[in-house]
Amino acid sequence: MKFRDKYTDELHIVPRTLDWLAKPLIFKADQADFVRARNYRLTKGKLSLSTQIGTILVDFQTAPKFQKLLDEGGSRGTATLIRRKQTWYLCVPMKSPKAEEDASEDKIDRSKINKIVGIDRGSSISLCAADSTGKTTFSSGRAIQKSATTLHDFDTNYRQRTHIPHERS
């Protein structure tokens, strides 16, 4: 942890470990992620899960729609094992082979697309945009944040002067 002493203006660096926590880390939800073909397999009506003590085989029940996707050879993603009360659920994302066929037969002529733009908005109010020509733009978002703060301050001052109650958004 780094902090600057407000009286002496000295920078202090204090190494911290998990022992510094006021409360211990507690995980509220029991869950685990399983990667297909490495941590879990669905074979012969059994679910094979890799655990810390070894591989276990578990009987599982599927919804008819899920069983149909399994029979059609749908691709499976990373599964999440979740416990709700006393029951465990394995949530497996599936992609239907028919969805891939439908996507290839869509009405958009992909040969006519000549420009692709990718935009990524970060959690710290930053923006990055790139196009197919290789041009990249980065915006830190400070100007937007500053104008929003200015507008908020103006609105607050105006409401105080005119005695208009502030509405919560």
N, C-alpha and C positions, 0 to 999 in steps of 0.2 A: 504494500500500500504506500502511495506517495502522498505527502501533504506538505504544504508550505506554512510555516509558522507566521501568523499575522503580525506578531510583534517584532521579530528579528528578521523576517523575510528569508529565512533559511529553508532549504528544501530537505525534508527528512524522508528517508526510505526505510520502511519497516517491513521485513519479510513476514508474510502471513501464511499459515497453514489452516487446515480444517479445524484445528484446536481453537482457533480464534472465534469460531462461531458461537454466538450466544445460545442458539438452539441447535441441536443436531439435525442433520438432513433426514427428513422422513418422506418417503415416497407415498403419496396418497392412493394412487391406483396401482393395483397389481397388473402389470402387463409386460409382454416381451415381444420383440420383433423377430420373425423367422424368415430367412432368405430361402427361396425355393431351390431345391436340389442341393442345398448345403445344410440347412437346418430343419427342413420339413419335406416330406414326400407323401403323396396320396397314392397308395397301392393296394389293390385287392380288397377294397372296402375297409382298409385300415389307414390310420394316420400315423406316420412315423415322425417323431419329434426328437431332435438332438437336445439333450439336457446336460447339466454339469456332471451328472452321475452316469451318463451313457444314453443310448437311444432307447426310447420307449415306444411301444405300439399301442394305439388307442383306437377303440371303435368310435366312429363318428356318424352323425346323422346329417344329411344335407337336404335342402329344399329341392323339390323336383326341378325347378328352373336351374339351380346350380348343378344338379346331377346331369342335366341335359347338356350344359356347357362343358362339363368334364368329359362326357361321352363324345362330344363333337371335337374335342382337342383344343379347347380354348386355352390361351396362355394365362398363366397365373403370375401374380406379382408377390411382393413381400407381404407376408401374413403377420397379423398382430393378434397375439393371444391376450385376451382381456378377461378379468374376473368381475362379475357383477353379483354381489351377495355371495351365494355359495356355488354359483354356476360359472363354468369357464366357457368362453366363446372364442373360436378362431375365425377372425375376419380376413378373408382372402379376396383381394381384388382380382377380377377376371376380365379378360378381353375376348370377346366373341370373334371367331374367325369370320362370321358373316358381317360384322361391323367393319372389318378390314376390306372385305369385298365391296360393301356399300360405299365406303370412303373412296375406293378406287373408281367407282362408277358415278361419282358425284357430278353435278352439272357444271362445275368450274373447270374450264380448260386451263390446266396448269402450264401449258406451253406459252400462254399469253401473259403470264405473270412475269414481269421483268424487273420489278423492284420489291425487295423484302426489307422491312424495317423491324428491328427488335428493340423493345423498350424495357428497361428494368428499373423499378422504383424500389429503393432501399428503405430500410426501417429508420434510418437516421436522416430522413428527408433529403435524400440524394437521388439523382436521376441520371441514367446512362442510356444513350440511344446509339444504335449502330445500323447502317444500311448495307445493302448488298455490294455497294461500290467500295466499302471499307472506310467510309467516313464515320467517325465516332464523335459524339458530343457528350460532355459530362457537365452536369449542373449540381452544385452543392446544395442548392435549395435555400441558401441564406437570404437571397433577395426576396424570394417568395415569403419566407418566414418573417422577414423584416416588414414587408408591406402588410402582412396579416396582423402583426403586432401593432403597427402604426394605426391600421384601421380599427382594431379593437380598442386602442387607447383613445382614439378620436371618438368612437361610439360611446365609451364610458364617460368621457368628459362632457360630451353633448347631452347625454341623459342626465348627468348630475346638474348641469346648468338649466335644463328645461324641466327637471323633476319628472322625467318619464321613467317608470319602473323598468328595470332590465329584465328581459325575457330570457329564460334559459333555453338553450338549443339542445 
